[in-house]
């Protein structure tokens, strides 16, 4: 968030690291909501295999396609990714 507004990442990022923690969170959300992978894929306009990959293992999906899937499930991308930590000291900034 910058000045209280979320950045729309898909306009600025081509691919993103979908790590095991995102896999686990995504799997838990769709399981809790009782959503089928086929229904998610149909609503997002993507292949069933793509949604299955997001649910099963780490990968590097295209951000625009990932956002379509997350929109179909009504998940905000910020629910799955932690914001980077920025440390500023003596005029230098470190992003972790």
C-alpha positions, 0 to 999 in steps of 0.5 A: 500500500502506498498512501493508503492505496493498493498497487495493482501488481499485475500491471508491473509484474510479469511473473511471480514466485508462487511458493509453498506458503501460497499453495497452502493458503490457496488450498485452504481457502478453496477447500473451506469455500467448497469450490471445485477446480473446474468451477474456478477454471471456468469462471477465471477463463483458464485451464483446469490444469493451471488451477490444479498447479496453483493448488498443488505445487510452487511455480512461477505463474504469469501475474495476469493469469494468477489475478484472474484465478484469484478474482474468480475465487474472490481472493485479493492477491494481498491475502496470499502474499506478505508485504516486503519489509523495508528497513531504513537506516542512515540514508540506506534502504533495504527491502526484504 
